[in-house]
Amino acid sequence: MPDDATNSFPPNGTRSHTPGTDADRTTDFSPPPPAANLPADRSVIPGYDLLGILGRGAMGVVYEARQLSLDRVIALKMLTRSPVADPVAVTRFFAEAQIVATVKHPNVVEVYDFGEQAGSPYLAMELLGGGTLADRLQPGSPLLPRDAANLIETIARGVAAAHAQDIVHRDLKPGNVLFTAGGTPKVADFGLAKRTASDLTASQAIMGTPSYMAPEQAAGRGKFVGPPADVWALGVMLYELLAGRRPFESADTMDLLTKIIRDEPPKLRAVTKGLPRDLDVIVQKCLSKEPTDRYATAADLADDLTRFHKGEPIRAKAAGVVERAYKWSRRKPTAAAAWAMGSLAALLLAVAFVLLRDNGIQAQLRSDAEAARTTAVDARANAEQAQQRAEVAEGIAKQSKENVADQRERLAYARNVYFAHQAFQINNCQRANMFLELCPAELRGWDWNYVHRLCHLDLLSFEGDTPNDSSVAFSPDGLRILGSYGDEVWTWDAKTGAALIKFKEHTKAIYSVALRPC
């Protein structure tokens, strides 16, 4: 990490940030939060003393708390809505806790503990007092190119640590980049993150923050996004730091998603004076429409930014005119066809103009050519706009139609796992197993396996032939098991199930056994 990576912004000591609350999730700490807003029992979570409220959202609240065992101040995130009413929220909450706990890196917020108390899940994490990147961004006030590159390189290293664990964040944005009091940036809020092998997202769900969504997310293919989606978001933030504005902006969400899917961003070098060419190429690669044209992971992006910082040749290459034209025609076939028709019409009229020397005919041809060109441009614009809106509307309609059954099945699965866990907690393993059996095999994940193991901790396997269920007896000291199998008598170790002795002194089947102390 460059030496000046943490000094790109002036320190911000009046605001603090905690992941998991609404909007940009910032909270003013002057004056401190009133204790009147705290629960009556400040030790509602054993081992923690609540000090104040940092933020509150629709599903939960984040407290400033003291971890008594280590005498340190932390952020304590709690889910307050009933988990029975929203089992998917509970599943996502614990999934976020496990994901963040897996990633260990200086530029990723640290999780200390998580669990459940009185039906309310909680998550204890690092408390950061330096605010967010969103707090520090000023519209129209870009950073110096090297400062912006150094900051994104540092953030990308934290994201790369998640990618190394097969974890995709899916909601990177300035509001989810926190700073320590000393100015070190850290990636936070993995609430929408997923492992590449599995997640709870419907196949056509639109997940993330619109302004920082990759085209594949904006098109509703959120279930299938990979690390290149995070690379896109890092590219948007780098563009914003360099230009003082985002590459795609609109007050209408549908229009914004359409721009992300179809349009090219404004040329960065046209709005940022003195921008190094290599840095412009890096941003272009991050904002490629096709995921395969971007950096494969955040680590590759960070490595190229390191090369830029050191003055070494970068790996990214600028796309040529032919390549850009080819990609544009693939994204906008209707517009490309309209442009080709307009060009052909203009060419034919130009040939006719050369052949016909009469001034009157030439004037008419010029007028016809201009009219044809105007008509072609209008047709291209109208066709492109109609196709864009039709495709976005079709994708959203398809999402609503196709995901109802899938969402119901996932909700039923989460509800059954939760009820199975509740049954286990009251020692009703039979009822717990009933709920577990209701879960489809293809949806069974770590949560199902966890509850299943809890319900089968008492099983013991016997070596040798298995005794009849009506002919088993324990020794008075509980260390041996005596049982019959046909005309044989076996003894086993009660703790390990290992076979000890086998007697075969009877000629007929044995139906009952007993042990008597000598």
C-alpha positions as CSV (number, residue, x, y, z in Angstrom):
1,M,0.0,0.0,0.0
2,P,1.4,3.4,-0.9
3,D,2.6,5.5,2.0
4,D,0.1,8.3,1.3
5,A,-2.9,6.0,0.8
6,T,-4.5,7.1,4.0
7,N,-3.9,10.8,3.6
8,S,-6.0,11.5,0.5
9,F,-8.7,13.3,2.5
10,P,-8.6,15.7,5.5
11,P,-9.5,13.8,8.7
12,N,-13.2,13.8,9.6
13,G,-13.6,13.6,13.4
14,T,-17.2,14.6,13.8
15,R,-18.8,11.6,12.1
16,S,-18.7,7.9,12.6
17,H,-20.1,5.0,10.6
18,T,-21.3,1.5,11.4
19,P,-22.3,-1.0,8.7
20,G,-25.8,-2.3,8.5
21,T,-28.0,0.8,9.1
22,D,-30.1,2.8,6.5
23,A,-29.0,5.1,3.7
24,D,-25.3,6.0,4.1
25,R,-25.5,4.8,7.7
26,T,-23.8,7.8,9.2
27,T,-24.3,8.9,12.8
28,D,-23.4,12.2,14.4
29,F,-21.6,11.7,17.7
30,S,-21.9,15.3,18.9
31,P,-23.5,15.2,21.5
32,P,-23.3,11.5,22.5
33,P,-26.5,9.4,22.0
34,P,-29.0,9.8,25.0
35,A,-29.2,6.8,27.3
36,A,-33.0,7.2,27.3
37,N,-33.1,5.5,23.9
38,L,-31.4,2.4,25.3
39,P,-33.2,-0.7,26.5
40,A,-34.0,-0.8,30.2
41,D,-31.5,-3.7,30.6
42,R,-28.2,-2.4,29.2
43,S,-26.8,-5.9,29.5
44,V,-29.4,-7.5,27.2
45,I,-26.6,-9.3,25.4
46,P,-24.5,-11.1,28.0
47,G,-20.9,-9.8,28.0
48,Y,-21.7,-6.4,26.5
49,D,-22.8,-3.1,28.1
50,L,-24.8,-0.9,25.8
51,L,-23.5,2.7,25.7
52,G,-25.6,4.4,22.9
53,I,-27.3,4.0,19.6
54,L,-25.2,4.5,16.4
55,G,-28.0,3.9,13.9
56,R,-31.4,2.4,13.4
57,G,-32.8,0.7,10.3
58,A,-36.0,-1.1,9.2
59,M,-34.8,-4.5,10.4
60,G,-32.4,-3.7,13.2
61,V,-30.4,-1.3,15.3
62,V,-26.7,-0.7,15.9
63,Y,-25.4,0.1,19.3
64,E,-22.2,1.5,20.6
65,A,-21.3,-1.1,23.3
66,R,-18.4,-2.2,25.6
67,Q,-17.2,-5.7,25.3
68,L,-16.7,-6.5,29.0
69,S,-14.2,-9.4,28.6
70,L,-11.7,-7.3,26.7
71,D,-12.8,-3.8,27.9
72,R,-13.1,-2.4,24.4
73,V,-15.7,-0.3,22.7
74,I,-17.3,-2.0,19.7
75,A,-20.3,-1.8,17.4
76,L,-23.1,-4.2,18.2
77,K,-25.6,-4.9,15.4
78,M,-28.9,-6.5,16.4
79,L,-31.8,-7.7,14.3
80,T,-35.0,-6.6,16.0
81,R,-37.8,-7.8,13.8
82,S,-39.2,-11.2,14.6
83,P,-37.2,-13.9,12.8
84,V,-40.3,-16.0,12.4
85,A,-41.8,-13.2,10.3
86,D,-38.7,-12.9,8.1
87,P,-36.6,-16.1,8.3
88,V,-34.6,-15.0,5.2
89,A,-33.4,-11.9,7.0
90,V,-32.1,-14.1,9.8
91,T,-30.4,-16.4,7.4
92,R,-28.8,-13.4,5.6
93,F,-27.7,-11.9,8.9
94,F,-25.8,-15.0,10.0
95,A,-24.5,-15.5,6.5
96,E,-23.0,-11.9,6.6
97,A,-21.4,-12.7,10.0
98,Q,-19.8,-15.9,8.7
99,I,-18.6,-14.2,5.5
100,V,-16.9,-11.2,7.3
101,A,-15.4,-13.5,10.0
102,T,-13.8,-15.5,7.2
103,V,-12.1,-12.6,5.6
104,K,-9.0,-11.4,7.6
105,H,-7.4,-8.3,6.1
106,P,-6.3,-4.9,7.4
107,N,-8.7,-3.2,4.9
108,V,-11.8,-5.2,5.9
109,V,-13.9,-4.4,8.9
110,E,-13.3,-7.0,11.7
111,V,-16.0,-9.2,13.3
112,Y,-15.4,-10.1,16.9
113,D,-18.4,-12.3,17.8
114,F,-22.0,-13.2,16.6
115,G,-24.8,-15.2,18.0
116,E,-28.4,-15.1,19.1
117,Q,-30.0,-14.0,22.4
118,A,-33.7,-14.3,23.3
119,G,-34.5,-14.8,19.6
120,S,-32.6,-11.7,18.4
121,P,-29.5,-12.3,16.3
122,Y,-26.5,-10.0,17.1
123,L,-23.1,-9.2,15.5
124,A,-20.2,-7.6,17.4
125,M,-17.8,-5.8,15.1
126,E,-15.1,-3.2,15.0
127,L,-16.2,0.4,15.7
128,L,-14.7,2.9,13.2
129,G,-14.6,6.6,14.0
130,G,-13.4,8.1,10.7
131,G,-16.6,8.3,8.8
132,T,-17.2,6.9,5.2
133,L,-15.8,7.6,1.8
134,A,-19.3,9.0,1.0
135,D,-18.9,11.6,3.8
136,R,-15.6,12.8,2.2
137,L,-16.6,13.0,-1.4
138,Q,-17.5,16.5,-2.6
139,P,-19.3,16.8,-6.0
140,G,-17.2,18.7,-8.5
141,S,-14.1,18.4,-6.3
142,P,-12.0,15.5,-7.7
143,L,-8.8,14.2,-6.1
144,L,-5.4,14.3,-7.7
145,P,-5.0,11.3,-10.0
146,R,-2.3,9.6,-7.9
147,D,-4.2,10.2,-4.6
148,A,-7.3,8.6,-6.2
149,A,-5.4,5.7,-7.6
150,N,-3.7,5.0,-4.2
151,L,-7.0,5.0,-2.3
152,I,-8.7,2.6,-4.7
153,E,-5.7,0.4,-4.7
154,T,-5.9,0.1,-0.9
155,I,-9.6,-0.6,-1.0
156,A,-9.1,-3.2,-3.8
157,R,-6.7,-5.1,-1.6
158,G,-9.4,-5.6,1.0
159,V,-11.9,-6.7,-1.7
160,A,-9.2,-9.0,-3.1
161,A,-9.0,-10.8,0.3
162,A,-12.8,-11.5,-0.1
163,H,-12.3,-12.7,-3.7
164,A,-9.6,-15.1,-2.5
165,Q,-12.2,-16.7,-0.2
166,D,-14.7,-17.0,-3.2
167,I,-16.8,-14.2,-1.8
168,V,-18.3,-11.4,-4.0
169,H,-19.4,-8.3,-2.1
170,R,-22.1,-7.1,-4.7
171,D,-22.7,-3.8,-3.0
172,L,-19.4,-1.8,-3.1
173,K,-20.0,1.9,-2.9
174,P,-18.5,4.9,-1.0
175,G,-21.0,4.4,1.8
176,N,-19.6,1.0,2.5
177,V,-16.0,2.1,2.7
178,L,-15.2,3.2,6.3
179,F,-12.2,4.9,7.8
180,T,-10.4,4.4,11.1
181,A,-9.7,7.5,13.1
182,G,-6.2,7.3,11.6
183,G,-7.6,7.4,8.0
184,T,-7.2,3.7,7.0
185,P,-10.0,2.6,4.7
186,K,-11.9,-0.6,5.4
187,V,-14.5,-2.4,3.3
188,A,-17.7,-3.1,5.3
189,D,-21.4,-4.2,5.0
190,F,-21.3,-7.6,3.4
191,G,-25.1,-8.0,3.8
192,L,-25.5,-8.7,0.0
193,A,-22.3,-10.7,-0.3
194,K,-22.4,-14.3,-1.6
195,R,-20.1,-17.2,-2.0
196,T,-19.6,-18.1,-5.7
197,A,-20.9,-21.7,-5.0
198,S,-24.3,-20.7,-3.4
199,D,-26.5,-17.9,-2.1
200,L,-30.1,-16.9,-1.4
201,T,-30.6,-14.6,-4.4
202,A,-33.3,-15.4,-6.9
203,S,-31.9,-15.8,-10.4
204,Q,-33.5,-12.6,-11.8
205,A,-33.2,-10.5,-8.6
206,I,-31.7,-7.0,-8.9
207,M,-29.3,-6.7,-6.0
208,G,-27.1,-3.7,-5.0
209,T,-27.1,0.1,-5.2
210,P,-28.1,1.3,-8.8
211,S,-25.3,3.9,-9.3
212,Y,-22.6,1.3,-8.6
213,M,-24.2,-1.8,-10.2
214,A,-22.4,-3.7,-13.0
215,P,-24.4,-4.2,-16.2
216,E,-25.1,-7.8,-15.4
217,Q,-26.6,-6.7,-12.0
218,A,-28.7,-4.0,-13.6
219,A,-30.1,-6.5,-16.1
220,G,-31.3,-8.7,-13.2
221,R,-28.7,-11.4,-13.3
222,G,-27.6,-10.8,-9.7
223,K,-27.4,-14.5,-8.9
224,F,-24.7,-15.1,-11.5
225,V,-22.3,-12.2,-10.8
226,G,-18.7,-12.8,-9.9
227,P,-15.7,-10.8,-8.9
228,P,-15.8,-8.7,-12.1
229,A,-19.0,-7.0,-10.7
230,D,-17.0,-5.8,-7.7
231,V,-14.2,-4.6,-10.1
232,W,-16.9,-2.5,-11.9
233,A,-18.0,-0.9,-8.7
234,L,-14.3,-0.1,-7.8
235,G,-14.0,1.4,-11.3
236,V,-17.1,3.6,-10.7
237,M,-15.6,4.9,-7.5
238,L,-12.2,5.6,-9.2
239,Y,-14.0,7.5,-11.9
240,E,-16.0,9.5,-9.3
241,L,-12.8,10.3,-7.4
242,L,-11.1,11.5,-10.6
243,A,-14.0,13.4,-12.2
244,G,-16.0,14.6,-9.2
245,R,-19.1,12.9,-10.6
246,R,-20.3,9.4,-11.4
247,P,-20.0,8.0,-14.9
248,F,-23.8,7.3,-15.1
249,E,-26.4,9.6,-13.4
250,S,-30.2,9.9,-13.6
251,A,-33.0,10.8,-11.3
252,D,-35.0,7.9,-12.7
253,T,-33.9,4.5,-11.6
254,M,-35.1,2.8,-14.8
255,D,-33.3,5.3,-17.0
256,L,-30.1,4.9,-14.9
257,L,-30.2,1.1,-15.3
258,T,-30.7,1.4,-19.0
259,K,-27.7,3.8,-19.3
260,I,-25.5,1.3,-17.3
261,I,-26.5,-1.6,-19.6
262,R,-26.3,0.3,-23.0
263,D,-24.3,3.6,-22.8
264,E,-20.6,4.3,-22.7
265,P,-19.5,6.6,-19.8
266,P,-18.4,10.2,-20.7
267,K,-14.7,10.3,-21.7
268,L,-12.7,10.7,-18.5
269,R,-9.9,12.5,-20.1
270,A,-12.3,15.1,-21.5
271,V,-13.6,16.1,-18.0
272,T,-10.3,15.6,-16.1
273,K,-7.4,17.7,-17.2
274,G,-4.0,16.2,-17.0
275,L,-5.2,12.6,-16.4
276,P,-2.4,10.1,-17.1
277,R,-3.3,7.9,-20.0
278,D,-2.5,4.7,-18.1
279,L,-5.0,5.6,-15.4
280,D,-7.6,6.3,-18.0
281,V,-7.0,2.9,-19.6
282,I,-7.4,1.2,-16.1
283,V,-10.8,2.9,-15.6
284,Q,-11.9,1.9,-19.1
285,K,-11.0,-1.7,-18.4
286,C,-13.0,-1.7,-15.1
287,L,-16.0,-0.2,-16.9
288,S,-16.1,-2.7,-19.8
289,K,-19.7,-3.9,-20.4
290,E,-18.7,-7.5,-20.6
291,P,-17.4,-9.1,-17.4
292,T,-14.8,-11.1,-19.3
293,D,-13.3,-7.8,-20.6
294,R,-12.7,-6.5,-17.0
295,Y,-10.0,-7.4,-14.5
296,A,-10.8,-11.0,-13.3
297,T,-10.5,-10.0,-9.6
298,A,-9.8,-7.0,-7.4
299,A,-6.3,-8.3,-6.9
300,D,-5.5,-7.8,-10.7
301,L,-6.9,-4.3,-10.5
302,A,-4.8,-3.5,-7.4
303,D,-1.7,-4.9,-9.1
304,D,-2.1,-2.7,-12.1
305,L,-2.7,0.4,-9.9
306,T,0.6,-0.5,-8.1
307,R,2.4,-0.6,-11.5
308,F,0.9,2.8,-12.3
309,H,2.1,4.1,-8.9
310,K,5.6,2.8,-9.6
311,G,5.8,4.1,-13.1
312,E,5.9,0.5,-14.6
313,P,3.9,-0.6,-17.7
314,I,0.4,-1.6,-16.9
315,R,-1.2,-4.8,-18.1
316,A,-4.5,-3.3,-19.4
317,K,-4.6,-2.2,-23.0
318,A,-6.8,0.5,-24.6
319,A,-9.4,-0.8,-27.0
320,G,-8.9,0.2,-30.7
321,V,-11.5,1.9,-32.9
322,V,-12.5,-1.3,-34.6
323,E,-12.9,-3.2,-31.3
324,R,-15.0,-0.4,-29.8
325,A,-17.2,-0.3,-33.0
326,Y,-17.7,-4.1,-32.9
327,K,-18.6,-4.1,-29.2
328,W,-21.0,-1.2,-29.7
329,S,-22.8,-3.1,-32.6
330,R,-23.1,-6.2,-30.4
331,R,-24.7,-4.2,-27.6
332,K,-27.0,-2.1,-29.9
333,P,-27.7,-4.2,-33.0
334,T,-30.9,-2.2,-33.8
335,A,-29.0,1.1,-33.6
336,A,-26.1,-0.3,-35.6
337,A,-28.5,-1.5,-38.4
338,A,-30.2,1.9,-38.5
339,W,-26.8,3.6,-38.7
340,A,-25.7,1.3,-41.5
341,M,-28.9,2.0,-43.4
342,G,-28.4,5.7,-43.0
343,S,-24.8,5.5,-44.1
344,L,-25.7,3.5,-47.2
345,A,-28.4,6.0,-48.1
346,A,-26.0,8.9,-47.7
347,L,-23.4,7.0,-49.8
348,L,-25.9,6.4,-52.7
349,L,-27.0,10.0,-52.7
350,A,-23.4,11.1,-52.7
351,V,-22.7,9.0,-55.8
352,A,-25.8,10.4,-57.5
353,F,-24.6,13.9,-56.6
354,V,-21.2,13.3,-58.3
355,L,-22.8,11.8,-61.5
356,L,-25.5,14.5,-61.9
357,R,-23.9,17.9,-62.6
358,D,-27.0,19.9,-62.9
359,N,-27.2,22.5,-60.2
360,G,-30.9,22.1,-59.6
361,I,-30.6,18.3,-59.3
362,Q,-27.5,18.7,-57.0
363,A,-29.5,21.0,-54.7
364,Q,-32.4,18.6,-54.5
365,L,-30.0,15.7,-53.8
366,R,-28.4,17.6,-51.0
367,S,-31.8,18.3,-49.5
368,D,-32.8,14.6,-49.9
369,A,-29.5,13.5,-48.4
370,E,-30.0,15.8,-45.4
371,A,-33.5,14.6,-44.9
372,A,-32.4,11.0,-45.2
373,R,-29.7,11.5,-42.7
374,T,-32.0,13.2,-40.3
375,T,-34.6,10.4,-40.7
376,A,-31.9,7.8,-40.1
377,V,-30.6,9.5,-37.0
378,D,-34.1,9.9,-35.6
379,A,-35.0,6.3,-36.5
380,R,-31.8,5.0,-34.8
381,A,-32.5,7.0,-31.6
382,N,-36.1,6.0,-31.5
383,A,-35.4,2.3,-32.2
384,E,-32.6,2.3,-29.6
385,Q,-34.7,3.9,-26.9
386,A,-37.6,1.6,-27.6
387,Q,-35.5,-1.5,-27.5
388,Q,-33.7,-0.5,-24.3
389,R,-36.9,0.2,-22.4
390,A,-38.5,-3.0,-23.8
391,E,-35.6,-5.1,-22.7
392,V,-35.4,-3.6,-19.2
393,A,-39.2,-3.9,-18.8
394,E,-39.1,-7.5,-20.1
395,G,-36.4,-8.4,-17.7
396,I,-38.2,-7.0,-14.7
397,A,-41.5,-8.7,-15.7
398,K,-39.7,-12.0,-16.2
399,Q,-38.1,-11.5,-12.7
400,S,-41.6,-11.0,-11.1
401,K,-43.1,-13.9,-13.0
402,E,-40.4,-16.6,-12.6
403,N,-39.2,-16.0,-9.1
404,V,-42.5,-16.3,-7.1
405,A,-42.3,-20.1,-6.8
406,D,-38.6,-20.0,-6.1
407,Q,-38.9,-17.4,-3.4
408,R,-41.7,-19.3,-1.8
409,E,-39.7,-22.5,-1.7
410,R,-36.7,-20.7,-0.2
411,L,-38.8,-19.0,2.4
412,A,-40.4,-22.3,3.3
413,Y,-36.9,-23.9,3.6
414,A,-35.6,-21.1,5.9
415,R,-38.8,-21.4,8.0
416,N,-38.5,-25.1,8.4
417,V,-34.8,-24.9,9.4
418,Y,-35.7,-22.2,11.9
419,F,-38.6,-24.3,13.4
420,A,-36.3,-27.4,13.5
421,H,-33.8,-25.4,15.5
422,Q,-36.5,-24.2,17.9
423,A,-37.7,-27.8,18.4
424,F,-34.2,-28.9,19.2
425,Q,-33.8,-26.2,21.8
426,I,-36.8,-27.7,23.7
427,N,-35.3,-31.2,23.3
428,N,-37.9,-32.4,20.8
429,C,-35.6,-34.0,18.3
430,Q,-38.4,-36.0,16.7
431,R,-40.2,-32.8,15.7
432,A,-36.9,-31.2,14.7
433,N,-36.2,-34.1,12.3
434,M,-39.7,-33.8,10.9
435,F,-39.1,-30.2,9.9
436,L,-35.6,-31.1,8.5
437,E,-37.1,-33.8,6.3
438,L,-39.5,-31.1,4.8
439,C,-36.5,-29.3,3.3
440,P,-35.7,-30.1,-0.4
441,A,-32.3,-31.7,-0.8
442,E,-31.0,-29.2,-3.3
443,L,-31.5,-26.3,-0.9
444,R,-29.9,-27.9,2.2
445,G,-26.9,-25.8,3.2
446,W,-24.7,-25.2,6.2
447,D,-27.7,-24.2,8.4
448,W,-29.6,-27.4,7.7
449,N,-26.5,-29.5,8.3
450,Y,-25.8,-27.7,11.5
451,V,-29.3,-28.4,13.0
452,H,-29.2,-32.0,11.7
453,R,-25.9,-32.6,13.5
454,L,-27.4,-31.1,16.7
455,C,-30.2,-33.6,16.5
456,H,-27.9,-36.7,16.0
457,L,-25.1,-36.2,18.5
458,D,-26.3,-39.2,20.5
459,L,-26.0,-41.9,17.8
460,L,-23.6,-44.8,18.5
461,S,-22.5,-47.5,16.0
462,F,-21.9,-51.1,17.1
463,E,-19.2,-53.3,15.7
464,G,-20.3,-56.8,14.7
465,D,-23.9,-58.0,14.5
466,T,-26.6,-55.6,15.8
467,P,-28.5,-56.8,18.9
468,N,-32.3,-57.2,18.8
469,D,-34.0,-54.2,20.3
470,S,-35.8,-56.3,22.9
471,S,-32.7,-58.1,24.1
472,V,-30.2,-55.5,25.3
473,A,-29.1,-54.8,28.9
474,F,-26.5,-52.4,30.5
475,S,-24.1,-53.6,33.2
476,P,-24.7,-52.0,36.7
477,D,-21.7,-49.7,36.2
478,G,-23.0,-48.6,32.8
479,L,-19.7,-49.5,31.1
480,R,-20.8,-52.6,29.2
481,I,-23.8,-53.5,27.0
482,L,-25.0,-57.1,26.7
483,G,-27.2,-58.2,23.8
484,S,-28.4,-61.2,21.8
485,Y,-28.4,-61.9,18.1
486,G,-30.0,-65.2,17.2
487,D,-28.3,-67.9,19.4
488,E,-25.3,-65.7,20.1
489,V,-24.5,-63.4,23.1
490,W,-22.3,-60.3,22.5
491,T,-20.8,-57.7,24.8
492,W,-19.9,-54.1,23.7
493,D,-18.1,-51.1,25.2
494,A,-20.9,-48.7,26.1
495,K,-18.8,-45.6,25.3
496,T,-17.1,-46.6,22.0
497,G,-19.5,-49.4,20.6
498,A,-16.5,-51.7,20.1
499,A,-17.3,-55.4,20.3
500,L,-15.6,-57.1,23.3
501,I,-16.7,-60.8,23.7
502,K,-19.0,-63.1,21.8
503,F,-20.5,-66.2,23.4
504,K,-22.1,-69.1,21.4
505,E,-23.2,-71.6,24.0
506,H,-26.9,-71.8,23.1
507,T,-28.5,-73.8,20.4
508,K,-31.7,-71.8,20.2
509,A,-32.6,-68.2,19.7
510,I,-32.2,-65.9,22.8
511,Y,-35.1,-63.5,23.4
512,S,-34.0,-61.8,26.7
513,V,-30.7,-61.1,28.4
514,A,-29.8,-59.7,31.9
515,L,-26.6,-58.9,33.9
516,R,-26.3,-59.8,37.6
517,P,-23.4,-58.5,39.8
518,C,-21.2,-61.3,41.2
